[in-house]
Amino acid sequence: MTEMLKGTLEGIVLTILEARPAYGYEITTHLREQGFTDIAEGTVYALLVRIEQRGFVDVEKVPSEKGPPRKVYSLNAAGRAQLAEFWRTWAFLAGRIDRLRTERTAHDEHADTEG
């Protein structure tokens, strides 16, 4: 997994939980269905532990048909605030990156016409 994806995975998972509560395997499956095929299940579980420790989610243990109870994660008010901050930061960075890309493209086109 790329470093860029690692840096945005928290926001991606919080976005999934904003839609509805889910447990770890459901989140991993949803990510894979969205094209994030390189994300290991262990990576998602480690992230869930971190966001639980940071107070961004509420956790409910739900009985499972097989094995121990599942931890179902739901986004709480602190998590929604963190997600809003993630999207503000994303918009800022995306805008600056796009501007740099556009400037580079314009520079390259200008250089091509001079050559």
N, C-alpha and C positions, 0 to 999 in steps of 0.2 A: 504494500500500500504506500502511496506517495506521501511525503510529508505534508503536502498541501491538503490532501484528503484527511489525514490525521488531525490537522488543525481545524477542520470544519465539521468533523464527525459529530461533535457534541451538538452543534446547532442542527444538524440533520436529524439526529435522534430526538432532540427536543421537539422538532417540527412534526415528526411522526407521532410523538406522544401528545402533541397539541390536538391532533385529530381524534385520538381515542386512547384509553389505557391499553397497555400491551405488556406481554412478558418477553423476556430476552430472545427466545427462539422466534417469536412472531416478528420482532423488530429485525432480526437478522434476515429472515425470509423476505420481509418487505424490502429491505435494502437490496437484496439480490435480485428481486423482481424489478427493481428500479435501475438495474444495471451495475450496481456496486458489487460485482462478483468476487472481487479480491479481498473483501473484508472477512476476516476470520471471526468465527463465533466468539472466541475468547476475547477478541478486541472489543466487541460490543458489551460483553459481560463486565469487563474491566471498566469500561466507560460508565455503565449503569451503576457500578459500585461508587465511582467518583461523583456522579451527579446526585446519588442518594446522600453521600456524605456531605456534599455541598448544600443540601437542603432544597434541591430543585424539583424533586419528585416526592410524591407520597407512595408508599408501598403497602400493598395488601397481599397477604399470603392466601392463596386460593387452592383448595384441595385438587390434586391431580389424579387422573385415573391410574397412572403408573408412577410409582416413586414418590418422592417428597413433594410437599406443596410447592406450587409455582408462585414466584414473586411477580405480582402485576404492578407495573409502574404507571402512575398518572401524573401529569404535569400539574404543579400547584402554582400559587401566585408568584413565588420567588422564581420558579422555572419559567413562567410566562414573561417575567421581567428580564430574565437572562436571555430568553429567546428574542425579545424585542431589541435588546442590546446587540445580539448577534446579527440581526438583520440590518440594524443601523450601521454596524461596522462593515458588513458585507457590501451594502450599498455604497459606502464611502470608498472601500477598496476597489470594487468593481468599476466605479466611475473613474478613479485615477488610473487603473490599469487600462481601461478602454481608451482613455485620453492618450496615454503613452503609446498604445498600439496604433491609434489613429495618427498621431504625430509621426511615428516611425514610418507608417505606410505612406503618408504624404511626403516625407523626406525622401523615401526610396523612389517614389514616382517622380519627384522633382529631379533627383539625380539621374534617373533614366532618360528624362527629356533633354538633359544637358549633354549627355554622353554622345 
